[in-house]
Amino acid sequence: MRLFFTFSFIVLYSAATAQAAKEIIITNPGNIDRKDELVVFTRAQLERKLGPINKFIQVKAGGKQLIAQHDDINGDGKWDEVIILYSFKPKEKVTFDISTANTSNSGTATQRAHVRLIKKNSDDSWGKSIREEEMPHRNPATDFSKQPLPLYLTEGPAWENDKVGFRLYFDVRNGKDIWGKRTARMVLDSVGTKVEPSYHELHDWGMDILHAGKSLGAGALALLVPFDKGKDTLIRLGGENIQHTVYKQIADGPLRGIFQITYDWVVNGKPVRITEQTSIWGGQYFYESRVWVTGAPKGTKLVSGIASFYENVFRAYRVNNTDVLFSHGQQSENKDYLGLAILIPSNNFSFAGSAPNGNSEVLNTYIGAQNVKEGSPCVFRFVGGWEKSDFRFSELKLFKSFVDDEATKMGSELLISW
């Protein structure tokens, strides 16, 4: 009798689980492959479909369970988004089965995205990744002639996936740099922990490949601000204007990493707050930033940029509702080919151009400007394509084709039928 009731319970429980599953149909509207496409389901969307959710979400396609990452975006202790990565063929329509689950399966996944900020201990050892950190007031750039290792590992937050990596200088420079990668494994917890070997030299994992100088590097931020005399001034988000800077880690893989930097700044003597939320996910050669600007003078534009050193070809054009700033040439620190691009939704794009190469806080930079609307984020993606990561990036024509596909995908969202 005990065996009979136990078997009956299993059958009933399985039936109940099957009945709880709901179908969501997602269609790739375009004629190109969308490999490792990020699919985001919000808690609100899922609860409208499934009812109140107390635990986790399970996602299946074609009977196969997919890795689902649960992210707490607003920091209230409950997940707000469930994400998967899925590769769609051109015009493909896929049915996903969504149901609740007692546990998350993300702990079994290979790490494909990683975010970290690691601080040096008093004994010069390195601590663990920090979830939240206020930058020391107007933290100066590291003087390596006096200080062999910086306060923060690789001088600030770093984020990577299985294709490329980036870092932000957590100091008055507030620049961004690129890690060229030759491996899919996560490496940035170990890079730079000792004086030697130098990450400016080529290793089996890759190297620091971008010369940033006083440029905006790999998508660093500035504001173009109208002043009383009628002349717009390009102001770097750094230096003496910075009053307060806070880093916060939001998600750390295995599929997607997210962190946020909040800047309290002074412009024309008035307080301005800039919040940049940066995401990276597996399979892509870009990161995505969403930037909110509050309190800026009327007419202010948000600027992001691409470093312009050595010989390169620059183009600015539009593809499928996406404006593209494109640069390609032998411009890596390894003296080989590096393609760079910024992708901006056309509905918020203002203009593309070049920063002056003198008498400015920003030099040697191709810039893309967006219109600032309080309450709405400015969005852009920064692409870094090094020839040692992918042979396509060694040729201008092939890299442009790659960027055009990325712009097409950014400008045409997946179609979701709930």
N, C-alpha and C positions, 0 to 999 in steps of 0.2 A: 504493500500500500504506500509506503514512504517513497519508493521509487516512482510509482505512478504519479503522485502529486508533484514530486520534484520535476518530472518530465513535463507535466501539464503546465507548471509555472513557467518553465523555459519557453514553451510554445506560445503561451499567452504574452509573455514579456516581449518576445521577438515580434509577434504580430502587432503589439502596441507600438513598438519602435518603428516598424515599417509604416504603419498608419500615420505616424507623426511626421514622416519625411515629406517635404514639399518640393515641387519642381520649380527651378528657375532657369529660364532659357536665355542664353547669351549668344549674340551674333557678332561676328567680325564683319563690319560693313564694307571693308576695303578689299582691294585686290593684292594685298601684300601679306606675308606671314607676320604674325605678331608673337614672336618667341618670348616666353617668360613674361607675358603680359600681367601687370598687376591688376587684380580684381578685388575691389573693396566692398564688403557688405557692412552696413552700419547696424548697430543694435536696434535702432528704431525701425529700420526696414525689415529686419528679420523678425522682430516682435509683431509687426503688422501681419507677417506671413505665418508665424508659428505660435503666436501668443507669448505670454511672459516667459522669459528665459532666465533660469537661475544658475545654470552651469555653463557648458561650453557648446560649441557648434561643430558638427561633423559635415564634411563636404565630400560628395562622391561624383565622379563622372565616368560613364561607361562601366559602372560597377566597381571602379577602383577608388579607394579612399585617398584623398589628397591631403598634403600637409596644410593645416590651417593655423595661422598665427593670430592670437587674440591680443589686441593692443588697447591699453588704457590711455587715451589721448588727453583727457582733461584732468587726470590725476586724482580721480575720486575713489579709486580702489576697485572699480568695476571696468571691465573691458567695454570699449565703445565701438571698435571695428574688428571685424574678422577679415583677414586677407588670405588669398591664395595666389600662386603664380601658375599661369596656364598658357600653353602655346597653341594659338589658334591658326588654322590654315586660312588662306584667302576665302572670304565669303562663308566661312564655316559657321554652322549653328550648333551649339552644344547645350545639352540638357544636364543641369547640375541638380543632384538630390541633396537637400539641406535638411538636417535633423539635429536635435539636441544630443549631447553626449555627456557622460559623467567626468571625463578627463580630456585634456588636450593632447594631441599627438605631436605637437611641435618639438617636444623634447627629444624625439627620435630622429629629427632631421639633421642633415648636414648643414653647418653654418654657411650661409651664402651672403649675409650682410652683417655688418658690425659697426657699432659706434662706441667711442670711448674718449674719456678725458682722464688721464693718469697724472698724479702729482707726486713730486719727489718728496721723500721723507727727510727728516732732519739728519739722518745718517747717510744720505745720498742714495739710499735704496729707493725703489719705486713702489708705490702703494697700489691699491686696487682701483678699478674704474670707479669714478665718482659720478653719482647721479645728479648732484646739483652743486654749483660752485660760483661764488661771486669773484670776479676778477679783481686782484689788487688794484687800488685806484691808480689809473693811468700807468698801468704796468709797462715798464720799458721793454724794448726789444733786448734779447739776451746778448750780452757782450761776451762772445766765446773766447776772447783773449784773456778774460778774467774769470770766466765761469765755464768750465768744460761741459757741464750738462745744464740744461735749462730748468726752470721751475716746473714746467709741465712737459711731459714726454712729447718729443717732436714739436715743442713750443705751443701746443694747444690741442683742441679737439681734433680727432681724426675719424674719418668714416670711409668704409670700403665695402666692396662686394667681391664677387668672384671674377671680376673683370678689371676694375680700376679702383684707385683710392684717392682721397683728398684730405687736406688738413687746413685748419684756420689758425692764424697766429693770434693767440689769446693775449694780446698786448696792444699798445697804441697804434701799431701798423694796421691791424685788422685786415690782413691780406689772406688770400686763399692760394693753395698750391696743389700740385698733382703728384700722386704716386703712380708711376707706370708699373703695371704688374705683369709678370710672366707666369703666374701660378694662380690657381683658383682658391687656394687656402687663405685663411685670414692671417695676415702677417704683422699688422701694425701695432700689436702689443709688444712685439720684440724689437722692432726697428727703432734705433736710436737710444736704446737703453744703456749703451756704453759709447765711449768716445770713438772707439774703433770697433768694427769697420764703419766707414762713413756711408750714410745713405745717399750721398751725392755721387757715389761710384756704383757701377753696374754690378748686380749680384744675381744669383739664380732666381730670386723672387722678383727682382726689378730694381727701381731706384726713384729718387726724387727727380722728375724730368722737366720741371718748369722753372725758368728764371722769372722771378716776380718783381724784384727791385721796388720801384715806387709806382708800379702799375697796379691795376685791380686784379691781376693774376688770373685766377680761375673762377671768376664770377663774384669777386668781392663787391661791396656795396658803397655807393655814394649818393648824395642828393644834389640835384640841380635846383638851386634856390633863386627865385627872383628877389633882387635887392631893390632898395628905394630908388636908386639911380637908373633903373630900367635895364641893368645888365645882369644876366643870369650868371651865377657863380657855382662851380662844381666843387662840392665839399666832401672830402673823404669821410667815411664813417669811422673815425678814429681820432687820434691826436688829442689836442687840448679840449675839444668839444665834448669828449666822453665824460660823463659824470658817474655812471653806474652801469655795469655790465654783468649779466647773470647767465650762466650756462645751465641747461636742464636736459638730461637724457630722458626721452619718452619711450623709446622701444629699441631693443638690441637683438634683432634677429629672432629666428634663424633666416627668415625670408626678407625682412625689411628692418632697417634701422632708422630712427628718427631722433633728432635733437633740436633744441630751441635755444636761441640767443636773444635776450631782451636787452636793448640798449636804451638808457636814459641819456639824452643828448641835449645840448643847448645850441639853438640856431637863431641868430639875430637877437640873442639875449633871452629867448623864450624856450621853455622846455618842449622837447619833442621825444616821443617814444617810438622806437622801431623794434618790431618783433619778427625775427626770421626763423621759420620752421623748415628744417632741411631733412629730406628723406632720400634714402638710397635703397634699392632692392636688387635682388639677384638677377643676373643675366644681362644687365644694361651697362652701357658705357657713359652714363650720366648720373648726376644727382638732380633733384628737384627742390626748389626753394619757393616758399610762400611767405610773402613779406607784407606785414601790416604797418602802416605809418600813421601816427596819431599826433595831431597838434602842429603839423608843418605849415609854413606860410602858404597861402593860396597860390596855386600855380606851380607848386613844387613837383618835381618829377623824380622817380626812383631810377637810379642808374646802376647797371651791372656791367662788367667788362671782361675783355680778353687781353692778356698781355701781348704786346707787339714788340718782340725783339728778334734780331737776326733776320734772315730773308723769309718772307711768307707772302702768300696770295690772300687778299682779303676781299670778301664779297658780302653784300647785304641784299636780301631778296625775300620773296614771300612764296610759301608753299602751303596750300590747303589750310588757310586760316591761321597759319603760323609764320611769324617773321623770323628770319634766320640771319644771324651774324656768323660768318664762316671764315676761318683762317687755316691755311695749310702751308707747310714748308719744313725745311730742315731746322727746326726751331726748338728741339729738345736739348736738354743739357748733355745728352749723349751724342749730340751733333747728328742725329738721325731724324726721320720724319715724324712729325707730330701734327695731328689735326685737332682743331679746337672749334667749338661752336656754342652759341647761345640761342635757344629757342624760346620765343615769346608769343603768347596768344595775340593774334592780330587785333582783337577787339580792345586791347589795352595798350597796344604799341604806340609810341610817339615818334621816335626817330632813331636812326643809327648814325654814327660818326666816329671821330677820333678825338681823344683828349689832346690838349696842347702839350707840346714837349718842353715847356718852360713856364715858369711863374704860375704853377698850379700844384695843388696837393696830389693830383693824379697825373702821372706821366706815362708815356709809352703804352697806350691803351686804346683798343677799339671799344666803343661804348654803345649800349642799347638802352634807351630811355623808355619808361612807362609812366602813364598818367596815374597820379595818386588819388585814390578815392577812399576817404575814411570809412572804415568798417568792411572794406573789401580788400582782399589780398592782391598784390602784384605777384604774378607767377612766372617762373622761368626754369628752364632746364639747361644745365651746363654739360657739354659733351667733351670728353677727353679721349682721343684715339691715337695711341702710340703704335708705331709699326712693329715693335717687338711684342705687343699684345695680340695684334691681328695684322696679317700681311696686307689686308685691304687698305690700311691707313697709310701705307707707303706711297700710294698714288693719289694725286689730287682728284682724278675722275672717280675713282672707287670710293674715296672718302666722301666726296660730295653726294654720290648716290646713296651712301649709307645715311648721311645726315638728312637728305631729302625724304628718305623713308621714315626716319624718326620724326621729322616735322609733319609728315602726312598722318602718322599715328597719333601725334599729339593733337592734331586738328580734327580728328574724327573719332569720337568716343565709341566704345563698345555699346551695342544696343542690348538693353536688359529688359526682359519681359518677366514681370513679377506675377 
